[in-house]
Amino acid sequence: MALLVLTSEEDSWLAVASYIGELIDAGQDEGSKLVETSGSLFVDQCKASYAAEKYADLLEQFAANLDILFSKAANDQDLEGAINIICHLVPRILVPGAGAAASRLASALAATPTVRPDRRLQALVNLYNVVWDPQSKYTVLLQTLAFSKASGLADVMLNVVRTHADTWAAGLSLSPADERNLYVACADALRGCTRKPKTAAKEAYRLLCKYLVTFEGASAGEAATGAAVASQVVSDYLKSPDLFHFDLKDNPAIAALASNSQYAPLHQLLTIYLTGSVADFNNFVKSNGAVFQSLGVTEEAAAGKMKLLALMGLAHGSAEIKFSEIASSLDLPAGDVETVVVSSHWKEAYGGQNRSACGGSDCDQMCSSHIWCCPVARVAWSVSIMEEKCR
């Protein structure tokens, strides 16, 4: 059985070459080992590259045989030791070749996500830590994120992404384009999480919002390149029962959706949610029912969120809400408002006092100085009852 024995830094790569050579020849009969074999040829090539200080060639020889190493290594200890040594070969390769070398090794490590995936992910993280130039780190990081999802190990990366995603862009001195690619890669990886899907989805949404922030001040042409992500963010917001605050309405990439024939209906619905009324929403539904099907949300659920947003907007900064305002906001007949308010336990939900004599209802406890600090759970509960009464 092959055994990896480390001696010195100078000998370590040759020791790994010999170890891989033995794995290549493993299973051959004893007679064939008396002549030149594939394993011995591999070792000779590695020795020649090392002697000539052609470290990029040596790395390529290792990378081409990584699948043999992962599939035939007798134990994880030998595998981890060999991979660790191979990863430390990359810093020996001078720029600009270092970036290509890091990318080549990362690709080889990620090539077969079904064979010892945990060790491959560990190796990718190790490679990220040993390479020193920012571009190489960025390249390896993208490969690591993609591999974590492909191998079913995205949950391992969840806390890593949540902790470091905000600092990676600055720490690696990324261009706006590379920063956007990184945020998308992080979000895509998190969509593969299964243990904490809600936490992962929330973080993915946050990262895609950060992606859109990079378009602030961008030209119309540049902003248009963010259409796919912008539409994803808008879709996530529209169909989520938990998202109410949206700061990106005037973001260039979001605004550009209005002139995109594919995404214009989404932008129109977003605008109605943020600044329109229930009547506007009802008019939209009549001619754009397919939008809700594409979002994967029912018209009833979307209408419920619209009513909640309209009610919250009505309560913002108001000490009193008049029944006429409620009727207008929720698109109700004027004569039905008081019945709806009383039957939905408005007084208990908001801590106000029903004052039908003056046609209003106290809102002192309904909302703080900012709309998004209001008791959303109570509002949602009351509106859900009101919806039933309105049907």
PETA-V291568 format. One record per pair of residues at least 4 apart in sequence whose C-alpha atoms are under 6 Angstrom apart, sorted by sequence separation. I is the first residue (numbers start at 0). J is the second residue. D is the distance in whole Angstrom. If there is no record, write none. Layout:
BEGIN
I,J,D
I,J,D
END
This chain:
BEGIN
7,11,6
21,25,6
49,53,6
66,70,6
67,71,6
68,72,5
75,79,6
79,83,6
93,97,5
106,110,6
112,116,5
136,140,6
146,150,6
148,152,6
156,160,6
158,162,6
160,164,5
166,170,6
167,171,6
173,177,6
183,187,6
192,196,6
196,200,6
225,229,6
226,230,6
230,234,6
235,239,6
250,254,6
251,255,6
259,263,5
270,274,6
271,275,4
275,279,6
283,287,6
284,288,5
298,302,6
308,312,6
324,328,6
325,329,6
326,330,6
338,342,6
339,343,6
341,345,6
346,350,6
375,379,6
48,53,5
92,97,5
147,152,5
148,153,5
168,173,5
173,178,6
217,222,6
249,254,6
291,296,5
326,331,5
340,345,5
346,351,5
354,359,6
367,372,6
5,11,6
72,78,6
147,153,5
236,242,6
256,262,5
257,263,5
346,352,6
354,360,6
367,373,6
256,263,5
326,333,6
353,360,5
366,373,4
48,57,6
127,136,5
257,266,6
352,361,6
168,178,6
189,199,5
256,266,6
351,361,5
108,119,6
351,362,6
45,57,6
127,139,6
24,38,5
350,364,6
23,38,5
349,365,5
186,203,4
20,38,4
123,143,6
20,42,6
182,206,6
229,253,6
17,42,6
16,42,6
225,252,6
182,210,6
222,251,6
348,377,6
222,252,5
179,210,5
223,255,6
272,305,6
105,139,6
322,358,6
98,135,5
109,146,6
321,358,6
322,359,5
112,150,5
133,171,5
153,191,6
154,192,5
321,359,4
153,192,5
320,359,6
86,126,5
90,130,6
148,188,5
320,360,6
319,360,6
343,384,5
62,104,6
319,361,5
343,385,6
148,191,5
319,362,5
144,188,6
318,362,5
62,107,6
318,363,5
276,328,6
277,329,5
278,330,6
277,330,6
315,370,5
15,81,6
END
